[in-house]
Amino acid sequence: MKIETLQYYFLFIFILFPTTLLSQVPGETVQKAKDFLILLENNQFDEATNYFAPIVYNQLPASRLQQIWTQINSQAGKFEKLLRIRTETLKSWNVVFLTCKFERSLLDLKLVFTAEDQITGIFFVPPKPETEYQLPPYYKKDIYVETRVKVITGTYELPGILTIPRDKESFPLVIFVHGSGPNDHDESIGPNKPFKDLAIGLASLGIASLRYDKRTFVYKEQDDFITPEQETIEDARSAVNLALQTNGVSSVFILGHSLGAYLLPRIATGQKNLEGIIMMAGNARPLEDLILEQMDYLTSQGGINGEAQQKMEEIRKQIDQVKDKTLTEDTMRENLPLGIPASYWLYLRKYDPVKTMKKLKLPVFLLQGERDYQVTMKDYEIWQKALSGKKHVSLKSYRKLNHLFMEGEGKSVPEEYNKPSHIPFYVIQDIAEWIEKQ
């Protein structure tokens, strides 16, 4: 389930399959996928649901499918054309990826078909990058050792990677907490891997790190992670316990990005063995306010027409529902932003990151990209004002950096995330120097 910053445009609907590649997808299935896209383009949602397997048909009515398509068009712009098609087979399931060009972004419409040629899974996901990730310029051979580990919370096991500087008996360790969406351990976005950049850069400066797959990435088939506790907080605290048991670790820090930074004050509350927290693009304002602001920004980039204005009004009504005092856990998802359940919004209603942060005595380093349109300088200024005069708090903004902390010029747009880049070494040096001071 995609939430918060809309950075990847993930919308989790339904899926049940393992990951074993087999034979070629039949041409008839590919044609059905193309026909389904045409129906979406022509707003024929009742007809489109006829392609669904019964279990999806019952969970995803035409009204909800229309809402999803409306949200995608609000975020990515109007659909323009189909660029390319690729396929995969997973045991008895056939998967078709339709790479779609929207006004402001490229997205894959990922459709999973049963053996009976019925759709059992529908996703909008970032397209497979045409350029693979390249190691950053600050990579140095043989400076670190990587070990596969597992972050365990109850019955949930999340694969992770422990990166330790070579030939050091004692070292600080940083745990990375993801932004929104079902992120892998590298927080991969197109050809970019921000967490891998951080791990490599910090290792070159003698600092270890722990990164792990997010629960919603590993357990894609489950749609019951209904609060931030289940989605993010519990596993971050489990990662702290794992780090404390790792040989050679002299101190433990947590670095949160985006949603991870927003929740970091709550994650750190009651954690007595932390030496400090690092917030990268952490919002101070309510999540629903950011969603509306992002929608306004993205819509303005393509010009506001009558259709776009209507879509914005629908989203405003959904956000009003989130803020309404009558909101209960029984409120239907389709009446709420991005289809996020009411339980999630009710949890956040009781959470104020600024007030929670003020109660912490831990050292804090807050970083912000000045070109970030997802978590903006408005949030940074709120943090500045709220935390001014606190000697244990450091803040720094970077003129050229976007939400991924990668360089660019002018206004930031979603297309940037599909261009190969790296977190600049000067950002990593700033983090390392702050850690060394603690």
QUIFENGI-V128896 format. One record per residue. RES is the residue in one small letter. PSI is psi in radians with two decimals (NA if undefined). BURIAL is b if it has 16 or more other C-alpha atoms within 10 Angstrom, else e. Layout:
# QUIFENGI-V128896
res=RES psi=PSI burial=BURIAL
res=RES psi=PSI burial=BURIAL
This chain:
# QUIFENGI-V128896
res=m psi=2.12 burial=b
res=k psi=2.30 burial=b
res=i psi=3.06 burial=b
res=e psi=-1.56 burial=b
res=t psi=-0.07 burial=b
res=l psi=0.42 burial=b
res=q psi=-0.52 burial=b
res=y psi=-0.19 burial=b
res=y psi=0.61 burial=b
res=f psi=2.36 burial=b
res=l psi=1.80 burial=b
res=f psi=2.19 burial=b
res=i psi=-1.16 burial=b
res=f psi=2.45 burial=b
res=i psi=2.49 burial=b
res=l psi=1.66 burial=e
res=f psi=2.62 burial=e
res=p psi=-2.95 burial=e
res=t psi=1.26 burial=e
res=t psi=2.07 burial=e
res=l psi=2.41 burial=e
res=l psi=-2.27 burial=e
res=s psi=-3.06 burial=e
res=q psi=2.56 burial=e
res=v psi=2.30 burial=b
res=p psi=2.62 burial=e
res=g psi=-0.57 burial=e
res=e psi=-0.63 burial=e
res=t psi=-0.72 burial=b
res=v psi=-0.72 burial=b
res=q psi=-0.67 burial=e
res=k psi=-0.69 burial=b
res=a psi=-0.75 burial=b
res=k psi=-0.72 burial=b
res=d psi=-0.66 burial=e
res=f psi=-0.75 burial=b
res=l psi=-0.70 burial=b
res=i psi=-0.70 burial=e
res=l psi=-0.71 burial=e
res=l psi=-0.80 burial=b
res=e psi=-0.63 burial=e
res=n psi=0.17 burial=e
res=n psi=0.59 burial=b
res=q psi=1.26 burial=e
res=f psi=-0.58 burial=b
res=d psi=-0.78 burial=e
res=e psi=-0.65 burial=e
res=a psi=-0.64 burial=b
res=t psi=-0.26 burial=b
res=n psi=-0.27 burial=e
res=y psi=-0.14 burial=b
res=f psi=2.55 burial=b
res=a psi=2.70 burial=b
res=p psi=-0.72 burial=e
res=i psi=-0.59 burial=e
res=v psi=-0.69 burial=b
res=y psi=-0.66 burial=e
res=n psi=-0.54 burial=e
res=q psi=-0.37 burial=e
res=l psi=1.39 burial=b
res=p psi=2.95 burial=e
res=a psi=-0.63 burial=b
res=s psi=-0.68 burial=e
res=r psi=-0.68 burial=b
res=l psi=-0.71 burial=b
res=q psi=-0.71 burial=b
res=q psi=-0.75 burial=b
res=i psi=-0.79 burial=b
res=w psi=-0.66 burial=b
res=t psi=-0.75 burial=b
res=q psi=-0.72 burial=b
res=i psi=-0.77 burial=b
res=n psi=-0.55 burial=b
res=s psi=-0.67 burial=b
res=q psi=-0.85 burial=b
res=a psi=-0.13 burial=b
res=g psi=3.08 burial=b
res=k psi=2.45 burial=b
res=f psi=2.34 burial=b
res=e psi=-0.90 burial=e
res=k psi=2.84 burial=e
res=l psi=2.20 burial=b
res=l psi=-0.80 burial=e
res=r psi=2.91 burial=e
res=i psi=2.39 burial=e
res=r psi=2.79 burial=e
res=t psi=2.75 burial=b
res=e psi=2.75 burial=b
res=t psi=2.38 burial=b
res=l psi=1.66 burial=b
res=k psi=-2.04 burial=e
res=s psi=0.14 burial=e
res=w psi=2.47 burial=b
res=n psi=2.35 burial=b
res=v psi=2.25 burial=b
res=v psi=2.24 burial=b
res=f psi=2.06 burial=b
res=l psi=1.90 burial=b
res=t psi=2.00 burial=b
res=c psi=2.37 burial=b
res=k psi=2.05 burial=b
res=f psi=3.00 burial=b
res=e psi=-0.70 burial=b
res=r psi=0.04 burial=b
res=s psi=2.81 burial=b
res=l psi=2.37 burial=b
res=l psi=2.56 burial=b
res=d psi=2.22 burial=b
res=l psi=1.91 burial=b
res=k psi=2.06 burial=b
res=l psi=2.24 burial=b
res=v psi=2.16 burial=b
res=f psi=2.50 burial=b
res=t psi=3.05 burial=b
res=a psi=-0.38 burial=e
res=e psi=0.18 burial=e
res=d psi=0.64 burial=b
res=q psi=2.53 burial=b
res=i psi=2.13 burial=b
res=t psi=-0.04 burial=b
res=g psi=2.40 burial=b
res=i psi=2.22 burial=b
res=f psi=2.63 burial=b
res=f psi=2.06 burial=b
res=v psi=2.80 burial=b
res=p psi=2.48 burial=b
res=p psi=2.69 burial=b
res=k psi=2.22 burial=b
res=p psi=2.39 burial=e
res=e psi=-0.42 burial=e
res=t psi=2.24 burial=e
res=e psi=2.76 burial=e
res=y psi=2.36 burial=b
res=q psi=2.51 burial=e
res=l psi=2.48 burial=e
res=p psi=2.78 burial=b
res=p psi=-0.36 burial=e
res=y psi=0.12 burial=e
res=y psi=2.39 burial=e
res=k psi=2.31 burial=e
res=k psi=2.43 burial=e
res=d psi=0.52 burial=e
res=i psi=-0.18 burial=e
res=y psi=2.86 burial=b
res=v psi=2.36 burial=e
res=e psi=2.37 burial=e
res=t psi=2.38 burial=e
res=r psi=2.33 burial=e
res=v psi=3.10 burial=b
res=k psi=2.29 burial=b
res=v psi=2.08 burial=b
res=i psi=2.22 burial=b
res=t psi=1.84 burial=b
res=g psi=-2.12 burial=e
res=t psi=-0.04 burial=e
res=y psi=2.25 burial=e
res=e psi=2.11 burial=b
res=l psi=2.05 burial=b
res=p psi=2.42 burial=b
res=g psi=3.03 burial=b
res=i psi=2.22 burial=b
res=l psi=2.09 burial=b
res=t psi=2.03 burial=b
res=i psi=2.28 burial=b
res=p psi=2.35 burial=b
res=r psi=2.50 burial=e
res=d psi=0.53 burial=e
res=k psi=2.24 burial=e
res=e psi=-0.45 burial=e
res=s psi=2.44 burial=b
res=f psi=2.61 burial=b
res=p psi=2.73 burial=b
res=l psi=2.40 burial=b
res=v psi=2.27 burial=b
res=i psi=2.33 burial=b
res=f psi=2.27 burial=b
res=v psi=2.19 burial=b
res=h psi=2.86 burial=b
res=g psi=-2.92 burial=b
res=s psi=2.79 burial=b
res=g psi=2.94 burial=b
res=p psi=1.34 burial=b
res=n psi=2.56 burial=b
res=d psi=-3.10 burial=b
res=h psi=-0.36 burial=b
res=d psi=-0.04 burial=b
res=e psi=0.85 burial=b
res=s psi=2.31 burial=e
res=i psi=1.86 burial=b
res=g psi=-2.29 burial=b
res=p psi=0.11 burial=b
res=n psi=2.57 burial=b
res=k psi=1.42 burial=b
res=p psi=-0.72 burial=b
res=f psi=-0.56 burial=b
res=k psi=-0.71 burial=b
res=d psi=-0.84 burial=b
res=l psi=-0.75 burial=b
res=a psi=-0.78 burial=b
res=i psi=-0.81 burial=b
res=g psi=-0.78 burial=b
res=l psi=-0.66 burial=b
res=a psi=-0.64 burial=b
res=s psi=-0.29 burial=b
res=l psi=0.28 burial=e
res=g psi=0.33 burial=b
res=i psi=2.25 burial=b
res=a psi=2.91 burial=b
res=s psi=2.79 burial=b
res=l psi=2.12 burial=b
res=r psi=2.59 burial=b
res=y psi=2.75 burial=b
res=d psi=2.47 burial=b
res=k psi=2.64 burial=b
res=r psi=-0.70 burial=b
res=t psi=-0.22 burial=b
res=f psi=-0.74 burial=b
res=v psi=-0.72 burial=b
res=y psi=1.07 burial=e
res=k psi=-0.50 burial=b
res=e psi=-0.17 burial=e
res=q psi=2.40 burial=e
res=d psi=0.65 burial=e
res=d psi=0.34 burial=e
res=f psi=1.47 burial=b
res=i psi=0.01 burial=b
res=t psi=2.84 burial=b
res=p psi=-0.48 burial=b
res=e psi=-0.86 burial=b
res=q psi=-0.59 burial=e
res=e psi=-0.67 burial=b
res=t psi=-0.87 burial=b
res=i psi=-0.82 burial=b
res=e psi=-0.77 burial=b
res=d psi=-0.59 burial=b
res=a psi=-0.70 burial=b
res=r psi=-0.60 burial=b
res=s psi=-0.63 burial=e
res=a psi=-0.61 burial=b
res=v psi=-0.77 burial=b
res=n psi=-0.70 burial=b
res=l psi=-0.76 burial=e
res=a psi=-0.71 burial=b
res=l psi=-0.38 burial=b
res=q psi=0.00 burial=e
res=t psi=2.25 burial=e
res=n psi=2.36 burial=e
res=g psi=-0.21 burial=b
res=v psi=2.10 burial=b
res=s psi=-0.44 burial=e
res=s psi=2.69 burial=b
res=v psi=2.31 burial=b
res=f psi=2.72 burial=b
res=i psi=2.32 burial=b
res=l psi=2.11 burial=b
res=g psi=2.44 burial=b
res=h psi=2.27 burial=b
res=s psi=-2.02 burial=b
res=l psi=-0.69 burial=b
res=g psi=-0.65 burial=b
res=a psi=-0.71 burial=b
res=y psi=-0.70 burial=b
res=l psi=-0.08 burial=b
res=l psi=-0.71 burial=b
res=p psi=-0.67 burial=b
res=r psi=-0.72 burial=b
res=i psi=-0.73 burial=b
res=a psi=-0.32 burial=b
res=t psi=2.19 burial=e
res=g psi=-0.02 burial=e
res=q psi=1.69 burial=e
res=k psi=-0.29 burial=e
res=n psi=0.22 burial=e
res=l psi=2.50 burial=b
res=e psi=-0.29 burial=b
res=g psi=2.92 burial=b
res=i psi=2.58 burial=b
res=i psi=2.08 burial=b
res=m psi=2.07 burial=b
res=m psi=1.96 burial=b
res=a psi=0.93 burial=b
res=g psi=2.16 burial=b
res=n psi=2.55 burial=b
res=a psi=-0.33 burial=b
res=r psi=2.87 burial=b
res=p psi=2.58 burial=b
res=l psi=-0.73 burial=b
res=e psi=-0.52 burial=b
res=d psi=-0.66 burial=e
res=l psi=-0.69 burial=b
res=i psi=-0.82 burial=b
res=l psi=-0.74 burial=b
res=e psi=-0.72 burial=b
res=q psi=-0.73 burial=b
res=m psi=-0.78 burial=b
res=d psi=-0.77 burial=b
res=y psi=-0.87 burial=b
res=l psi=-0.66 burial=b
res=t psi=-0.69 burial=b
res=s psi=-0.46 burial=e
res=q psi=-0.47 burial=e
res=g psi=0.10 burial=e
res=g psi=2.50 burial=e
res=i psi=1.97 burial=e
res=n psi=-3.13 burial=e
res=g psi=-0.71 burial=e
res=e psi=-0.77 burial=e
res=a psi=-0.67 burial=b
res=q psi=-0.68 burial=e
res=q psi=-0.73 burial=e
res=k psi=-0.68 burial=b
res=m psi=-0.66 burial=b
res=e psi=-0.65 burial=e
res=e psi=-0.73 burial=b
res=i psi=-0.66 burial=b
res=r psi=-0.69 burial=b
res=k psi=-0.68 burial=e
res=q psi=-0.69 burial=b
res=i psi=-0.65 burial=b
res=d psi=-0.64 burial=b
res=q psi=-0.68 burial=b
res=v psi=-0.70 burial=b
res=k psi=-0.24 burial=e
res=d psi=2.36 burial=e
res=k psi=-0.29 burial=e
res=t psi=-0.01 burial=e
res=l psi=2.28 burial=b
res=t psi=2.98 burial=e
res=e psi=-0.27 burial=e
res=d psi=-0.11 burial=e
res=t psi=2.32 burial=e
res=m psi=2.44 burial=e
res=r psi=-0.67 burial=b
res=e psi=-0.22 burial=b
res=n psi=0.09 burial=b
res=l psi=2.71 burial=b
res=p psi=2.28 burial=b
res=l psi=0.20 burial=b
res=g psi=0.27 burial=b
res=i psi=2.32 burial=b
res=p psi=2.72 burial=b
res=a psi=-0.58 burial=b
res=s psi=-0.60 burial=b
res=y psi=-0.82 burial=b
res=w psi=-0.65 burial=b
res=l psi=-0.63 burial=b
res=y psi=-0.84 burial=e
res=l psi=-0.45 burial=b
res=r psi=-0.51 burial=e
res=k psi=0.06 burial=e
res=y psi=2.16 burial=e
res=d psi=1.86 burial=b
res=p psi=-0.59 burial=b
res=v psi=-0.83 burial=b
res=k psi=-0.69 burial=e
res=t psi=-0.70 burial=e
res=m psi=-0.71 burial=b
res=k psi=-0.44 burial=e
res=k psi=-0.27 burial=e
res=l psi=2.50 burial=b
res=k psi=0.00 burial=e
res=l psi=2.62 burial=b
res=p psi=2.46 burial=b
res=v psi=2.37 burial=b
res=f psi=2.05 burial=b
res=l psi=2.11 burial=b
res=l psi=2.54 burial=b
res=q psi=2.32 burial=b
res=g psi=2.27 burial=b
res=e psi=-0.27 burial=b
res=r psi=0.09 burial=b
res=d psi=2.11 burial=b
res=y psi=-0.09 burial=b
res=q psi=-0.82 burial=b
res=v psi=1.94 burial=b
res=t psi=-3.13 burial=b
res=m psi=-0.30 burial=b
res=k psi=-0.76 burial=e
res=d psi=-0.75 burial=b
res=y psi=-0.74 burial=b
res=e psi=-0.60 burial=e
res=i psi=-0.78 burial=e
res=w psi=-0.77 burial=b
res=q psi=-0.84 burial=b
res=k psi=-0.74 burial=e
res=a psi=-0.54 burial=e
res=l psi=0.13 burial=b
res=s psi=2.45 burial=e
res=g psi=-0.13 burial=e
res=k psi=2.01 burial=e
res=k psi=-0.38 burial=e
res=h psi=0.09 burial=e
res=v psi=2.30 burial=b
res=s psi=2.44 burial=b
res=l psi=2.54 burial=b
res=k psi=2.35 burial=e
res=s psi=2.74 burial=b
res=y psi=2.12 burial=b
res=r psi=-0.71 burial=e
res=k psi=-0.08 burial=b
res=l psi=2.54 burial=b
res=n psi=-2.82 burial=b
res=h psi=-0.48 burial=b
res=l psi=0.05 burial=b
res=f psi=0.71 burial=b
res=m psi=2.58 burial=b
res=e psi=2.65 burial=b
res=g psi=3.13 burial=e
res=e psi=2.66 burial=e
res=g psi=-2.86 burial=e
res=k psi=2.41 burial=e
res=s psi=2.49 burial=b
res=v psi=2.77 burial=b
res=p psi=-0.52 burial=b
res=e psi=-0.45 burial=e
res=e psi=-0.60 burial=b
res=y psi=-0.27 burial=b
res=n psi=0.04 burial=b
res=k psi=2.29 burial=e
res=p psi=2.27 burial=b
res=s psi=-3.13 burial=b
res=h psi=2.69 burial=b
res=i psi=2.18 burial=b
res=p psi=2.58 burial=b
res=f psi=-0.48 burial=b
res=y psi=-0.51 burial=e
res=v psi=-0.77 burial=b
res=i psi=-0.68 burial=b
res=q psi=-0.71 burial=e
res=d psi=-0.75 burial=e
res=i psi=-0.78 burial=b
res=a psi=-0.73 burial=b
res=e psi=-0.68 burial=e
res=w psi=-0.72 burial=b
res=i psi=-0.75 burial=b
res=e psi=-0.49 burial=e
res=k psi=-0.34 burial=e
res=q psi=NA burial=e
